[in-house]
Amino acid sequence: NCTSCHGSSRKSGGVSLDSYSSMTAGSTVVPGDAAGSLRVRVIESGLMPRGGSRLSDGDLQVIRDWVDGGALDN
């Protein structure tokens, strides 16, 4: 859902999500705090994916759980 616009060949808006380090760069992901993570809030709001279908509740919960669990590189 994300890497077609934010992958290795296309970094829309300067955002790349093709690696752990690029996904957690800056302060858009706050490990342990999904509610405080800009990246999560943008997805929850429906702003992303732009022009595509919203993520399912299950997919969004996976992202929340990952961030709340510390955003580990696993």
NUVO-24498 format. One record per atom (N, C-alpha, C): residue in one letter; z, y, x. Coordinates in steps of 0.001 Angstrom, whole numbers, plus 500000, padded with zeros to 6 digits. Atoms other than C-alpha are relative to their C-alpha. Layout:
% NUVO-24498
AZYX ...
% end
This chain:
% NUVO-24498
N500000498800500804 N500000500000500000 N500000501267500849 C499820498780499202 C500743502429502819 C499036500113501172 T500738499925498743 T498750501505505893 T498511500289499843 S501404499616500144 S495332502135504373 S499829501494500289 C500034498561499693 C496163505855504722 C500860500360501211 H499048499691498930 H498982505715507280 H500075498855501011 G500059501110499064 G497849502956509637 G499524500424501374 S500393499716498621 S496583502689513198 S498696500785500086 S501278499305499925 S493077503957512433 S499983501297499193 R499951498796500835 R494037506609509884 R501452500444499846 K498638499472500044 K497128508780510087 K500019501231499095 S500058498914500967 S496886510860506934 S501273500842500069 G498863499090499910 G499120513907507155 G500774499870501294 G499325500199498723 G499969512913510721 G501050498911499967 V498987501050500161 V502067509993509435 V499378498642500263 S500433501358499703 S501625506531510912 S501147499041499686 L499004501006500352 L503433503475509584 L499609498634500552 D500522501253499468 D501769500865511775 D500922499321501001 S499039500636499107 S504786500164513970 S501405500435499614 Y498608499665500300 Y508551500177513724 Y500354501378500542 S499638498710499405 S508868503134516089 S499356501163499263 S500626498898500732 S506359505241514175 S500572500121498590 M499448499977501350 M507869504262510827 M501373500671499954 T498645499452499978 T511350505378511881 T500099501295500809 A499998498762499210 A510325508437513927 A500474501179499156 G499512498826500708 G511898511743513030 G501208499652499151 S498829500231500842 S514484511917510305 S499611499587498585 T500442500377501337 T512461510534507388 T500657498722499506 V499245501199500363 V514394507250507451 V501389500144500592 V498609499914499558 V518179507433507625 V500597498602499863 P499469501360500080 P519412503933508520 P501339499962499276 G498787500157500778 G522045502834506032 G500070500912498787 D499952499018501092 D521163505579503525 D498625500194499371 A501303499895500654 A518094504950501378 A499908501265499151 A500009498813500860 A519074507755498973 A499820501277500818 G500121498831499137 G519197510186501900 G498761499990500872 S501204500147499179 S515893509046503403 S498795500611499293 L501148499325500575 L512944511330502756 L498883499020499664 R501095500945500242 R510467508465503057 R500230499233498696 V499687500731501230 V512222506540500262 V499862500926498793 R500066499057501124 R512531509614498036 R498562500347499631 V501411499697500270 V508818510395498388 V499351498849499238 I500557501164500697 I507925506859497300 I500577499904498586 E499354500064501319 E510454506886494441 E499461501056499043 S500465498889500839 S509143510219493164 S498598499776499449 G501370500234500409 G505624508852492814 G498991500831500764 L500927499217499178 L504173511308495336 L499154499095500894 M500724500985499202 M503163508278497386 M500117498664499288 P501274499743499336 P501000506387497404 P499116500942499185 R500857498999500633 R498779509339496628 R498683499347499593 G501264500539500496 G495854508293494472 G500026498505499751 G499906501440500210 G497109504730494226 G501067499672498983 S498986500454500941 S499335502694492015 S501386500113500621 R498611499946499543 R503074503225492266 R500419498618500463 L499469501286499564 L504954500540494104 L500776499377498849 S499226500689501029 S506509497921491890 S501487500227500259 D498555499868499838 D510247498097491294 D500512499051501078 G499588500980498996 G510592494966493423 G499663500441501413 D500394499515498675 D508660496432496353 D500858501182500427 L499153498857499692 L510630499653496152 L501418499549500357 Q498661500503499693 Q513875497677496128 Q500051499372501391 V500058500565498646 V512794495834499286 V500149501118501031 I499913498863499072 I512351499199501028 I501409500580499995 R498620499486500098 R515701500501499734 R500983499087500725 D499089500963499368 D517471497319500840 D499873500017501514 W500232499957498560 W515881497497504299 W500670501225500596 V499392498771499488 V516967501115504802 V501522499920499877 D498559500106500198 D520436500534503303 D500643498987500953 G499510501009499072 G520790497504505587 G499922500434501458 G500040499484498647 G520288499690508655 G498625500212500569 A501390499814499547 A516474499832508882 A499752499276501322 L500098500784498770 L516528497073511470 L498565499631500339 D501318500414499505 D513508496125513574 D499966498476499985 N500029501454500121 N513291492585512254 N498845499616499149 
% end
